Amino acid sequence: MNALLILILALWSTVALAQPASTVQLDVNGRLIEPACRLQFNTSMEVELGSANINQLKDDTVPVTEVPLSFDCRIGSRVSLALTAASGRFDEVTLLTNRPGLGLRLIGEGSQPRLVLGQPHLWTVGETPLVVSLRVKPVALETLPEAGTFTATLLMQIIYL
């Protein structure tokens, strides 16, 4: 008798679970806002460094090329910028090029800290647009490279806070 009662209760609970569910309505809303910053430069750029001769590399007198990166941001916004060498790096401030023995070094200036590969750098935006100066120059690595053209790719990850 107890087994029959348990069987009836089990069948009844299965039937109760199979009943149609109540209809539920979930309303979702939100608001889209403008991003904290707008880039004032193209997201893909080609930078021409010009020509340098082997003697300039040997004497470390190749001129620095400056690439200003301007951000139009709300006051108080923060910009995080991390640089990565797409083809690898020689050290924390020198990315490799496609030419053996030749690298591109990131150069600091004045009070602006030198950008370091793989390390995020953070700036807080004031009343004027933020301008980060990316300064690079070709350098000889362990041996002088042979003459010829070269390329390198620098990737930037930009986060607005």
Chimera marker file (.cmm) of the C-alpha trace (Angstrom):
<marker_set name="trace">
<marker id="1" x="0.000" y="0.000" z="0.000" r="1" g="1" b="0" radius="0.5"/>
<marker id="2" x="2.834" y="2.396" z="0.841" r="1" g="1" b="0" radius="0.5"/>
<marker id="3" x="4.506" y="1.587" z="-2.493" r="1" g="1" b="0" radius="0.5"/>
<marker id="4" x="1.240" y="2.344" z="-4.312" r="1" g="1" b="0" radius="0.5"/>
<marker id="5" x="0.896" y="5.672" z="-2.442" r="1" g="1" b="0" radius="0.5"/>
<marker id="6" x="4.490" y="6.644" z="-3.328" r="1" g="1" b="0" radius="0.5"/>
<marker id="7" x="3.869" y="5.740" z="-6.989" r="1" g="1" b="0" radius="0.5"/>
<marker id="8" x="0.700" y="7.873" z="-7.092" r="1" g="1" b="0" radius="0.5"/>
<marker id="9" x="2.510" y="10.841" z="-5.471" r="1" g="1" b="0" radius="0.5"/>
<marker id="10" x="5.420" y="10.514" z="-7.932" r="1" g="1" b="0" radius="0.5"/>
<marker id="11" x="3.056" y="10.453" z="-10.929" r="1" g="1" b="0" radius="0.5"/>
<marker id="12" x="1.081" y="13.400" z="-9.554" r="1" g="1" b="0" radius="0.5"/>
<marker id="13" x="4.255" y="15.491" z="-9.018" r="1" g="1" b="0" radius="0.5"/>
<marker id="14" x="5.427" y="14.670" z="-12.575" r="1" g="1" b="0" radius="0.5"/>
<marker id="15" x="2.094" y="15.827" z="-13.955" r="1" g="1" b="0" radius="0.5"/>
<marker id="16" x="2.317" y="18.971" z="-11.797" r="1" g="1" b="0" radius="0.5"/>
<marker id="17" x="5.798" y="19.750" z="-13.178" r="1" g="1" b="0" radius="0.5"/>
<marker id="18" x="4.573" y="19.313" z="-16.739" r="1" g="1" b="0" radius="0.5"/>
<marker id="19" x="1.984" y="22.083" z="-16.390" r="1" g="1" b="0" radius="0.5"/>
<marker id="20" x="2.594" y="25.125" z="-18.644" r="1" g="1" b="0" radius="0.5"/>
<marker id="21" x="4.727" y="27.875" z="-17.063" r="1" g="1" b="0" radius="0.5"/>
<marker id="22" x="3.359" y="31.294" z="-16.340" r="1" g="1" b="0" radius="0.5"/>
<marker id="23" x="4.147" y="33.953" z="-18.928" r="1" g="1" b="0" radius="0.5"/>
<marker id="24" x="6.923" y="36.248" z="-17.769" r="1" g="1" b="0" radius="0.5"/>
<marker id="25" x="7.752" y="39.582" z="-19.331" r="1" g="1" b="0" radius="0.5"/>
<marker id="26" x="11.150" y="41.105" z="-18.759" r="1" g="1" b="0" radius="0.5"/>
<marker id="27" x="11.602" y="44.716" z="-19.878" r="1" g="1" b="0" radius="0.5"/>
<marker id="28" x="15.195" y="45.828" z="-20.401" r="1" g="1" b="0" radius="0.5"/>
<marker id="29" x="16.280" y="49.416" z="-20.947" r="1" g="1" b="0" radius="0.5"/>
<marker id="30" x="19.468" y="51.401" z="-20.941" r="1" g="1" b="0" radius="0.5"/>
<marker id="31" x="21.157" y="54.456" z="-22.342" r="1" g="1" b="0" radius="0.5"/>
<marker id="32" x="23.916" y="54.873" z="-24.925" r="1" g="1" b="0" radius="0.5"/>
<marker id="33" x="26.469" y="57.547" z="-24.145" r="1" g="1" b="0" radius="0.5"/>
<marker id="34" x="29.299" y="59.110" z="-26.110" r="1" g="1" b="0" radius="0.5"/>
<marker id="35" x="32.707" y="57.515" z="-25.557" r="1" g="1" b="0" radius="0.5"/>
<marker id="36" x="34.987" y="59.288" z="-23.076" r="1" g="1" b="0" radius="0.5"/>
<marker id="37" x="37.433" y="60.103" z="-25.882" r="1" g="1" b="0" radius="0.5"/>
<marker id="38" x="37.675" y="60.414" z="-29.628" r="1" g="1" b="0" radius="0.5"/>
<marker id="39" x="40.883" y="59.711" z="-31.492" r="1" g="1" b="0" radius="0.5"/>
<marker id="40" x="42.166" y="62.605" z="-33.561" r="1" g="1" b="0" radius="0.5"/>
<marker id="41" x="44.318" y="60.277" z="-35.675" r="1" g="1" b="0" radius="0.5"/>
<marker id="42" x="43.677" y="57.304" z="-37.957" r="1" g="1" b="0" radius="0.5"/>
<marker id="43" x="43.461" y="53.866" z="-36.378" r="1" g="1" b="0" radius="0.5"/>
<marker id="44" x="45.873" y="52.597" z="-39.025" r="1" g="1" b="0" radius="0.5"/>
<marker id="45" x="48.844" y="54.807" z="-39.874" r="1" g="1" b="0" radius="0.5"/>
<marker id="46" x="52.003" y="54.559" z="-41.914" r="1" g="1" b="0" radius="0.5"/>
<marker id="47" x="54.959" y="56.525" z="-40.589" r="1" g="1" b="0" radius="0.5"/>
<marker id="48" x="57.814" y="57.378" z="-42.941" r="1" g="1" b="0" radius="0.5"/>
<marker id="49" x="61.129" y="57.580" z="-41.100" r="1" g="1" b="0" radius="0.5"/>
<marker id="50" x="63.128" y="58.657" z="-44.120" r="1" g="1" b="0" radius="0.5"/>
<marker id="51" x="66.663" y="57.539" z="-44.848" r="1" g="1" b="0" radius="0.5"/>
<marker id="52" x="69.511" y="57.016" z="-42.414" r="1" g="1" b="0" radius="0.5"/>
<marker id="53" x="72.973" y="55.860" z="-43.310" r="1" g="1" b="0" radius="0.5"/>
<marker id="54" x="75.024" y="53.144" z="-41.644" r="1" g="1" b="0" radius="0.5"/>
<marker id="55" x="77.406" y="55.740" z="-40.127" r="1" g="1" b="0" radius="0.5"/>
<marker id="56" x="74.476" y="57.439" z="-38.374" r="1" g="1" b="0" radius="0.5"/>
<marker id="57" x="73.477" y="54.065" z="-36.922" r="1" g="1" b="0" radius="0.5"/>
<marker id="58" x="77.080" y="53.422" z="-35.856" r="1" g="1" b="0" radius="0.5"/>
<marker id="59" x="77.326" y="56.849" z="-34.156" r="1" g="1" b="0" radius="0.5"/>
<marker id="60" x="73.730" y="56.691" z="-32.823" r="1" g="1" b="0" radius="0.5"/>
<marker id="61" x="72.908" y="60.010" z="-34.519" r="1" g="1" b="0" radius="0.5"/>
<marker id="62" x="69.834" y="59.006" z="-36.529" r="1" g="1" b="0" radius="0.5"/>
<marker id="63" x="67.195" y="61.733" z="-36.085" r="1" g="1" b="0" radius="0.5"/>
<marker id="64" x="64.126" y="61.015" z="-33.979" r="1" g="1" b="0" radius="0.5"/>
<marker id="65" x="60.751" y="60.880" z="-35.738" r="1" g="1" b="0" radius="0.5"/>
<marker id="66" x="57.850" y="62.218" z="-33.712" r="1" g="1" b="0" radius="0.5"/>
<marker id="67" x="54.287" y="60.995" z="-34.186" r="1" g="1" b="0" radius="0.5"/>
<marker id="68" x="51.746" y="63.002" z="-32.144" r="1" g="1" b="0" radius="0.5"/>
<marker id="69" x="48.712" y="61.010" z="-30.976" r="1" g="1" b="0" radius="0.5"/>
<marker id="70" x="45.943" y="63.437" z="-30.045" r="1" g="1" b="0" radius="0.5"/>
<marker id="71" x="42.847" y="62.496" z="-28.019" r="1" g="1" b="0" radius="0.5"/>
<marker id="72" x="39.775" y="64.717" z="-27.620" r="1" g="1" b="0" radius="0.5"/>
<marker id="73" x="38.381" y="63.631" z="-24.238" r="1" g="1" b="0" radius="0.5"/>
<marker id="74" x="36.020" y="64.739" z="-21.498" r="1" g="1" b="0" radius="0.5"/>
<marker id="75" x="37.810" y="66.507" z="-18.658" r="1" g="1" b="0" radius="0.5"/>
<marker id="76" x="38.825" y="64.021" z="-15.989" r="1" g="1" b="0" radius="0.5"/>
<marker id="77" x="38.807" y="61.050" z="-18.368" r="1" g="1" b="0" radius="0.5"/>
<marker id="78" x="41.746" y="58.699" z="-18.236" r="1" g="1" b="0" radius="0.5"/>
<marker id="79" x="43.492" y="57.169" z="-21.209" r="1" g="1" b="0" radius="0.5"/>
<marker id="80" x="45.455" y="53.934" z="-20.928" r="1" g="1" b="0" radius="0.5"/>
<marker id="81" x="47.836" y="53.149" z="-23.775" r="1" g="1" b="0" radius="0.5"/>
<marker id="82" x="49.811" y="49.918" z="-24.123" r="1" g="1" b="0" radius="0.5"/>
<marker id="83" x="52.266" y="49.295" z="-26.969" r="1" g="1" b="0" radius="0.5"/>
<marker id="84" x="53.193" y="45.897" z="-28.387" r="1" g="1" b="0" radius="0.5"/>
<marker id="85" x="55.826" y="45.072" z="-30.989" r="1" g="1" b="0" radius="0.5"/>
<marker id="86" x="54.081" y="42.898" z="-33.578" r="1" g="1" b="0" radius="0.5"/>
<marker id="87" x="57.323" y="41.215" z="-34.716" r="1" g="1" b="0" radius="0.5"/>
<marker id="88" x="58.893" y="40.978" z="-31.280" r="1" g="1" b="0" radius="0.5"/>
<marker id="89" x="61.125" y="43.204" z="-29.248" r="1" g="1" b="0" radius="0.5"/>
<marker id="90" x="64.834" y="43.483" z="-28.569" r="1" g="1" b="0" radius="0.5"/>
<marker id="91" x="64.351" y="45.016" z="-25.108" r="1" g="1" b="0" radius="0.5"/>
<marker id="92" x="61.610" y="46.907" z="-23.272" r="1" g="1" b="0" radius="0.5"/>
<marker id="93" x="61.963" y="50.016" z="-25.476" r="1" g="1" b="0" radius="0.5"/>
<marker id="94" x="63.161" y="48.590" z="-28.818" r="1" g="1" b="0" radius="0.5"/>
<marker id="95" x="60.969" y="46.758" z="-31.286" r="1" g="1" b="0" radius="0.5"/>
<marker id="96" x="62.425" y="44.510" z="-33.952" r="1" g="1" b="0" radius="0.5"/>
<marker id="97" x="62.208" y="45.305" z="-37.643" r="1" g="1" b="0" radius="0.5"/>
<marker id="98" x="62.237" y="42.893" z="-40.570" r="1" g="1" b="0" radius="0.5"/>
<marker id="99" x="65.936" y="43.748" z="-41.147" r="1" g="1" b="0" radius="0.5"/>
<marker id="100" x="68.371" y="41.727" z="-39.006" r="1" g="1" b="0" radius="0.5"/>
<marker id="101" x="70.426" y="43.927" z="-36.687" r="1" g="1" b="0" radius="0.5"/>
<marker id="102" x="68.039" y="46.906" z="-36.894" r="1" g="1" b="0" radius="0.5"/>
<marker id="103" x="65.525" y="47.981" z="-34.277" r="1" g="1" b="0" radius="0.5"/>
<marker id="104" x="63.231" y="50.940" z="-33.617" r="1" g="1" b="0" radius="0.5"/>
<marker id="105" x="63.729" y="52.517" z="-30.211" r="1" g="1" b="0" radius="0.5"/>
<marker id="106" x="61.027" y="54.410" z="-28.325" r="1" g="1" b="0" radius="0.5"/>
<marker id="107" x="62.481" y="57.702" z="-27.085" r="1" g="1" b="0" radius="0.5"/>
<marker id="108" x="61.210" y="59.844" z="-24.186" r="1" g="1" b="0" radius="0.5"/>
<marker id="109" x="61.371" y="63.628" z="-24.086" r="1" g="1" b="0" radius="0.5"/>
<marker id="110" x="61.490" y="66.182" z="-21.279" r="1" g="1" b="0" radius="0.5"/>
<marker id="111" x="58.939" y="65.478" z="-18.559" r="1" g="1" b="0" radius="0.5"/>
<marker id="112" x="57.075" y="62.959" z="-20.723" r="1" g="1" b="0" radius="0.5"/>
<marker id="113" x="58.059" y="59.435" z="-19.658" r="1" g="1" b="0" radius="0.5"/>
<marker id="114" x="59.485" y="57.043" z="-22.169" r="1" g="1" b="0" radius="0.5"/>
<marker id="115" x="56.875" y="54.609" z="-23.405" r="1" g="1" b="0" radius="0.5"/>
<marker id="116" x="57.753" y="51.012" z="-22.575" r="1" g="1" b="0" radius="0.5"/>
<marker id="117" x="56.636" y="48.020" z="-24.647" r="1" g="1" b="0" radius="0.5"/>
<marker id="118" x="54.078" y="45.822" z="-22.926" r="1" g="1" b="0" radius="0.5"/>
<marker id="119" x="53.445" y="48.275" z="-20.055" r="1" g="1" b="0" radius="0.5"/>
<marker id="120" x="50.244" y="50.302" z="-19.941" r="1" g="1" b="0" radius="0.5"/>
<marker id="121" x="50.710" y="54.037" z="-19.479" r="1" g="1" b="0" radius="0.5"/>
<marker id="122" x="47.930" y="56.110" z="-17.922" r="1" g="1" b="0" radius="0.5"/>
<marker id="123" x="47.114" y="59.791" z="-18.452" r="1" g="1" b="0" radius="0.5"/>
<marker id="124" x="44.366" y="61.899" z="-16.882" r="1" g="1" b="0" radius="0.5"/>
<marker id="125" x="42.882" y="64.458" z="-19.277" r="1" g="1" b="0" radius="0.5"/>
<marker id="126" x="42.762" y="68.106" z="-18.283" r="1" g="1" b="0" radius="0.5"/>
<marker id="127" x="41.113" y="71.041" z="-20.027" r="1" g="1" b="0" radius="0.5"/>
<marker id="128" x="43.158" y="70.730" z="-23.214" r="1" g="1" b="0" radius="0.5"/>
<marker id="129" x="43.258" y="67.764" z="-25.597" r="1" g="1" b="0" radius="0.5"/>
<marker id="130" x="45.661" y="65.016" z="-24.581" r="1" g="1" b="0" radius="0.5"/>
<marker id="131" x="48.641" y="64.659" z="-26.922" r="1" g="1" b="0" radius="0.5"/>
<marker id="132" x="50.914" y="61.671" z="-26.474" r="1" g="1" b="0" radius="0.5"/>
<marker id="133" x="54.123" y="61.981" z="-28.438" r="1" g="1" b="0" radius="0.5"/>
<marker id="134" x="55.317" y="58.690" z="-29.881" r="1" g="1" b="0" radius="0.5"/>
<marker id="135" x="59.006" y="59.221" z="-30.662" r="1" g="1" b="0" radius="0.5"/>
<marker id="136" x="61.052" y="56.561" z="-32.467" r="1" g="1" b="0" radius="0.5"/>
<marker id="137" x="64.411" y="56.216" z="-34.162" r="1" g="1" b="0" radius="0.5"/>
<marker id="138" x="66.236" y="53.385" z="-35.905" r="1" g="1" b="0" radius="0.5"/>
<marker id="139" x="69.085" y="51.856" z="-33.892" r="1" g="1" b="0" radius="0.5"/>
<marker id="140" x="71.691" y="49.199" z="-34.535" r="1" g="1" b="0" radius="0.5"/>
<marker id="141" x="71.215" y="46.192" z="-32.299" r="1" g="1" b="0" radius="0.5"/>
<marker id="142" x="74.182" y="43.906" z="-31.608" r="1" g="1" b="0" radius="0.5"/>
<marker id="143" x="75.806" y="44.360" z="-35.046" r="1" g="1" b="0" radius="0.5"/>
<marker id="144" x="75.364" y="46.916" z="-37.802" r="1" g="1" b="0" radius="0.5"/>
<marker id="145" x="72.686" y="45.874" z="-40.284" r="1" g="1" b="0" radius="0.5"/>
<marker id="146" x="73.169" y="45.789" z="-44.032" r="1" g="1" b="0" radius="0.5"/>
<marker id="147" x="71.742" y="48.692" z="-46.038" r="1" g="1" b="0" radius="0.5"/>
<marker id="148" x="68.203" y="48.305" z="-47.376" r="1" g="1" b="0" radius="0.5"/>
<marker id="149" x="64.593" y="49.049" z="-46.619" r="1" g="1" b="0" radius="0.5"/>
<marker id="150" x="62.923" y="47.963" z="-43.404" r="1" g="1" b="0" radius="0.5"/>
<marker id="151" x="59.491" y="47.742" z="-41.829" r="1" g="1" b="0" radius="0.5"/>
<marker id="152" x="58.112" y="47.274" z="-38.340" r="1" g="1" b="0" radius="0.5"/>
<marker id="153" x="54.641" y="47.205" z="-36.847" r="1" g="1" b="0" radius="0.5"/>
<marker id="154" x="53.675" y="48.723" z="-33.520" r="1" g="1" b="0" radius="0.5"/>
<marker id="155" x="50.277" y="47.795" z="-32.075" r="1" g="1" b="0" radius="0.5"/>
<marker id="156" x="48.462" y="50.107" z="-29.671" r="1" g="1" b="0" radius="0.5"/>
<marker id="157" x="45.771" y="49.114" z="-27.212" r="1" g="1" b="0" radius="0.5"/>
<marker id="158" x="43.836" y="52.169" z="-26.062" r="1" g="1" b="0" radius="0.5"/>
<marker id="159" x="41.357" y="52.065" z="-23.176" r="1" g="1" b="0" radius="0.5"/>
<marker id="160" x="39.264" y="55.024" z="-22.029" r="1" g="1" b="0" radius="0.5"/>
<marker id="161" x="38.300" y="55.156" z="-18.380" r="1" g="1" b="0" radius="0.5"/>
<link id1="1" id2="2" r="1" g="1" b="0" radius="0.2"/>
<link id1="2" id2="3" r="1" g="1" b="0" radius="0.2"/>
<link id1="3" id2="4" r="1" g="1" b="0" radius="0.2"/>
<link id1="4" id2="5" r="1" g="1" b="0" radius="0.2"/>
<link id1="5" id2="6" r="1" g="1" b="0" radius="0.2"/>
<link id1="6" id2="7" r="1" g="1" b="0" radius="0.2"/>
<link id1="7" id2="8" r="1" g="1" b="0" radius="0.2"/>
<link id1="8" id2="9" r="1" g="1" b="0" radius="0.2"/>
<link id1="9" id2="10" r="1" g="1" b="0" radius="0.2"/>
<link id1="10" id2="11" r="1" g="1" b="0" radius="0.2"/>
<link id1="11" id2="12" r="1" g="1" b="0" radius="0.2"/>
<link id1="12" id2="13" r="1" g="1" b="0" radius="0.2"/>
<link id1="13" id2="14" r="1" g="1" b="0" radius="0.2"/>
<link id1="14" id2="15" r="1" g="1" b="0" radius="0.2"/>
<link id1="15" id2="16" r="1" g="1" b="0" radius="0.2"/>
<link id1="16" id2="17" r="1" g="1" b="0" radius="0.2"/>
<link id1="17" id2="18" r="1" g="1" b="0" radius="0.2"/>
<link id1="18" id2="19" r="1" g="1" b="0" radius="0.2"/>
<link id1="19" id2="20" r="1" g="1" b="0" radius="0.2"/>
<link id1="20" id2="21" r="1" g="1" b="0" radius="0.2"/>
<link id1="21" id2="22" r="1" g="1" b="0" radius="0.2"/>
<link id1="22" id2="23" r="1" g="1" b="0" radius="0.2"/>
<link id1="23" id2="24" r="1" g="1" b="0" radius="0.2"/>
<link id1="24" id2="25" r="1" g="1" b="0" radius="0.2"/>
<link id1="25" id2="26" r="1" g="1" b="0" radius="0.2"/>
<link id1="26" id2="27" r="1" g="1" b="0" radius="0.2"/>
<link id1="27" id2="28" r="1" g="1" b="0" radius="0.2"/>
<link id1="28" id2="29" r="1" g="1" b="0" radius="0.2"/>
<link id1="29" id2="30" r="1" g="1" b="0" radius="0.2"/>
<link id1="30" id2="31" r="1" g="1" b="0" radius="0.2"/>
<link id1="31" id2="32" r="1" g="1" b="0" radius="0.2"/>
<link id1="32" id2="33" r="1" g="1" b="0" radius="0.2"/>
<link id1="33" id2="34" r="1" g="1" b="0" radius="0.2"/>
<link id1="34" id2="35" r="1" g="1" b="0" radius="0.2"/>
<link id1="35" id2="36" r="1" g="1" b="0" radius="0.2"/>
<link id1="36" id2="37" r="1" g="1" b="0" radius="0.2"/>
<link id1="37" id2="38" r="1" g="1" b="0" radius="0.2"/>
<link id1="38" id2="39" r="1" g="1" b="0" radius="0.2"/>
<link id1="39" id2="40" r="1" g="1" b="0" radius="0.2"/>
<link id1="40" id2="41" r="1" g="1" b="0" radius="0.2"/>
<link id1="41" id2="42" r="1" g="1" b="0" radius="0.2"/>
<link id1="42" id2="43" r="1" g="1" b="0" radius="0.2"/>
<link id1="43" id2="44" r="1" g="1" b="0" radius="0.2"/>
<link id1="44" id2="45" r="1" g="1" b="0" radius="0.2"/>
<link id1="45" id2="46" r="1" g="1" b="0" radius="0.2"/>
<link id1="46" id2="47" r="1" g="1" b="0" radius="0.2"/>
<link id1="47" id2="48" r="1" g="1" b="0" radius="0.2"/>
<link id1="48" id2="49" r="1" g="1" b="0" radius="0.2"/>
<link id1="49" id2="50" r="1" g="1" b="0" radius="0.2"/>
<link id1="50" id2="51" r="1" g="1" b="0" radius="0.2"/>
<link id1="51" id2="52" r="1" g="1" b="0" radius="0.2"/>
<link id1="52" id2="53" r="1" g="1" b="0" radius="0.2"/>
<link id1="53" id2="54" r="1" g="1" b="0" radius="0.2"/>
<link id1="54" id2="55" r="1" g="1" b="0" radius="0.2"/>
<link id1="55" id2="56" r="1" g="1" b="0" radius="0.2"/>
<link id1="56" id2="57" r="1" g="1" b="0" radius="0.2"/>
<link id1="57" id2="58" r="1" g="1" b="0" radius="0.2"/>
<link id1="58" id2="59" r="1" g="1" b="0" radius="0.2"/>
<link id1="59" id2="60" r="1" g="1" b="0" radius="0.2"/>
<link id1="60" id2="61" r="1" g="1" b="0" radius="0.2"/>
<link id1="61" id2="62" r="1" g="1" b="0" radius="0.2"/>
<link id1="62" id2="63" r="1" g="1" b="0" radius="0.2"/>
<link id1="63" id2="64" r="1" g="1" b="0" radius="0.2"/>
<link id1="64" id2="65" r="1" g="1" b="0" radius="0.2"/>
<link id1="65" id2="66" r="1" g="1" b="0" radius="0.2"/>
<link id1="66" id2="67" r="1" g="1" b="0" radius="0.2"/>
<link id1="67" id2="68" r="1" g="1" b="0" radius="0.2"/>
<link id1="68" id2="69" r="1" g="1" b="0" radius="0.2"/>
<link id1="69" id2="70" r="1" g="1" b="0" radius="0.2"/>
<link id1="70" id2="71" r="1" g="1" b="0" radius="0.2"/>
<link id1="71" id2="72" r="1" g="1" b="0" radius="0.2"/>
<link id1="72" id2="73" r="1" g="1" b="0" radius="0.2"/>
<link id1="73" id2="74" r="1" g="1" b="0" radius="0.2"/>
<link id1="74" id2="75" r="1" g="1" b="0" radius="0.2"/>
<link id1="75" id2="76" r="1" g="1" b="0" radius="0.2"/>
<link id1="76" id2="77" r="1" g="1" b="0" radius="0.2"/>
<link id1="77" id2="78" r="1" g="1" b="0" radius="0.2"/>
<link id1="78" id2="79" r="1" g="1" b="0" radius="0.2"/>
<link id1="79" id2="80" r="1" g="1" b="0" radius="0.2"/>
<link id1="80" id2="81" r="1" g="1" b="0" radius="0.2"/>
<link id1="81" id2="82" r="1" g="1" b="0" radius="0.2"/>
<link id1="82" id2="83" r="1" g="1" b="0" radius="0.2"/>
<link id1="83" id2="84" r="1" g="1" b="0" radius="0.2"/>
<link id1="84" id2="85" r="1" g="1" b="0" radius="0.2"/>
<link id1="85" id2="86" r="1" g="1" b="0" radius="0.2"/>
<link id1="86" id2="87" r="1" g="1" b="0" radius="0.2"/>
<link id1="87" id2="88" r="1" g="1" b="0" radius="0.2"/>
<link id1="88" id2="89" r="1" g="1" b="0" radius="0.2"/>
<link id1="89" id2="90" r="1" g="1" b="0" radius="0.2"/>
<link id1="90" id2="91" r="1" g="1" b="0" radius="0.2"/>
<link id1="91" id2="92" r="1" g="1" b="0" radius="0.2"/>
<link id1="92" id2="93" r="1" g="1" b="0" radius="0.2"/>
<link id1="93" id2="94" r="1" g="1" b="0" radius="0.2"/>
<link id1="94" id2="95" r="1" g="1" b="0" radius="0.2"/>
<link id1="95" id2="96" r="1" g="1" b="0" radius="0.2"/>
<link id1="96" id2="97" r="1" g="1" b="0" radius="0.2"/>
<link id1="97" id2="98" r="1" g="1" b="0" radius="0.2"/>
<link id1="98" id2="99" r="1" g="1" b="0" radius="0.2"/>
<link id1="99" id2="100" r="1" g="1" b="0" radius="0.2"/>
<link id1="100" id2="101" r="1" g="1" b="0" radius="0.2"/>
<link id1="101" id2="102" r="1" g="1" b="0" radius="0.2"/>
<link id1="102" id2="103" r="1" g="1" b="0" radius="0.2"/>
<link id1="103" id2="104" r="1" g="1" b="0" radius="0.2"/>
<link id1="104" id2="105" r="1" g="1" b="0" radius="0.2"/>
<link id1="105" id2="106" r="1" g="1" b="0" radius="0.2"/>
<link id1="106" id2="107" r="1" g="1" b="0" radius="0.2"/>
<link id1="107" id2="108" r="1" g="1" b="0" radius="0.2"/>
<link id1="108" id2="109" r="1" g="1" b="0" radius="0.2"/>
<link id1="109" id2="110" r="1" g="1" b="0" radius="0.2"/>
<link id1="110" id2="111" r="1" g="1" b="0" radius="0.2"/>
<link id1="111" id2="112" r="1" g="1" b="0" radius="0.2"/>
<link id1="112" id2="113" r="1" g="1" b="0" radius="0.2"/>
<link id1="113" id2="114" r="1" g="1" b="0" radius="0.2"/>
<link id1="114" id2="115" r="1" g="1" b="0" radius="0.2"/>
<link id1="115" id2="116" r="1" g="1" b="0" radius="0.2"/>
<link id1="116" id2="117" r="1" g="1" b="0" radius="0.2"/>
<link id1="117" id2="118" r="1" g="1" b="0" radius="0.2"/>
<link id1="118" id2="119" r="1" g="1" b="0" radius="0.2"/>
<link id1="119" id2="120" r="1" g="1" b="0" radius="0.2"/>
<link id1="120" id2="121" r="1" g="1" b="0" radius="0.2"/>
<link id1="121" id2="122" r="1" g="1" b="0" radius="0.2"/>
<link id1="122" id2="123" r="1" g="1" b="0" radius="0.2"/>
<link id1="123" id2="124" r="1" g="1" b="0" radius="0.2"/>
<link id1="124" id2="125" r="1" g="1" b="0" radius="0.2"/>
<link id1="125" id2="126" r="1" g="1" b="0" radius="0.2"/>
<link id1="126" id2="127" r="1" g="1" b="0" radius="0.2"/>
<link id1="127" id2="128" r="1" g="1" b="0" radius="0.2"/>
<link id1="128" id2="129" r="1" g="1" b="0" radius="0.2"/>
<link id1="129" id2="130" r="1" g="1" b="0" radius="0.2"/>
<link id1="130" id2="131" r="1" g="1" b="0" radius="0.2"/>
<link id1="131" id2="132" r="1" g="1" b="0" radius="0.2"/>
<link id1="132" id2="133" r="1" g="1" b="0" radius="0.2"/>
<link id1="133" id2="134" r="1" g="1" b="0" radius="0.2"/>
<link id1="134" id2="135" r="1" g="1" b="0" radius="0.2"/>
<link id1="135" id2="136" r="1" g="1" b="0" radius="0.2"/>
<link id1="136" id2="137" r="1" g="1" b="0" radius="0.2"/>
<link id1="137" id2="138" r="1" g="1" b="0" radius="0.2"/>
<link id1="138" id2="139" r="1" g="1" b="0" radius="0.2"/>
<link id1="139" id2="140" r="1" g="1" b="0" radius="0.2"/>
<link id1="140" id2="141" r="1" g="1" b="0" radius="0.2"/>
<link id1="141" id2="142" r="1" g="1" b="0" radius="0.2"/>
<link id1="142" id2="143" r="1" g="1" b="0" radius="0.2"/>
<link id1="143" id2="144" r="1" g="1" b="0" radius="0.2"/>
<link id1="144" id2="145" r="1" g="1" b="0" radius="0.2"/>
<link id1="145" id2="146" r="1" g="1" b="0" radius="0.2"/>
<link id1="146" id2="147" r="1" g="1" b="0" radius="0.2"/>
<link id1="147" id2="148" r="1" g="1" b="0" radius="0.2"/>
<link id1="148" id2="149" r="1" g="1" b="0" radius="0.2"/>
<link id1="149" id2="150" r="1" g="1" b="0" radius="0.2"/>
<link id1="150" id2="151" r="1" g="1" b="0" radius="0.2"/>
<link id1="151" id2="152" r="1" g="1" b="0" radius="0.2"/>
<link id1="152" id2="153" r="1" g="1" b="0" radius="0.2"/>
<link id1="153" id2="154" r="1" g="1" b="0" radius="0.2"/>
<link id1="154" id2="155" r="1" g="1" b="0" radius="0.2"/>
<link id1="155" id2="156" r="1" g="1" b="0" radius="0.2"/>
<link id1="156" id2="157" r="1" g="1" b="0" radius="0.2"/>
<link id1="157" id2="158" r="1" g="1" b="0" radius="0.2"/>
<link id1="158" id2="159" r="1" g="1" b="0" radius="0.2"/>
<link id1="159" id2="160" r="1" g="1" b="0" radius="0.2"/>
<link id1="160" id2="161" r="1" g="1" b="0" radius="0.2"/>
</marker_set>
